[in-house]
C-alpha cells in the first residue's frame, strides 16, 4: 500500500498530464528532476487562473519573496495561496463573511 504523500504525488502527475498537456519536461528542485514539478517558466500555472495576475502583482508590488517551491504541484504554500487569496478583496471578504455568518451569529 502506498502512503498519502505518494498517492498525492501520483494524483498531481495525472492532473498535470490532463490539465497542462502543453507543458513539456519536468521541473527541477534541489538538483533533481521530477514529474510533479513544473518547469520554472510555468510556475504561474500552479495557481488558480482567476488569481494568477492579482497574486503575482501583489507579490511584486510588495516585494514579497514567494516560496522557492511554487512550481511544485505539492507545495503547501501554493495550496494556501489558492485557497486564501480569493478572500483578499471586497467581494472575497463578503463571501467569507456571509459563509461564516451562517455558523456564528
Buried (B, 14 or more C-beta within 10 A) or exposed (E): EEEEEEEBBEEBBEEBEEEBEEBEEBBEBEEEEBBBBBBEEBBBBBBEEEBBEEBBEEBEEEEEEBEEBBBBBBBEBBEEBBEEBBBBEEEBEEEEEEEEEEEEE
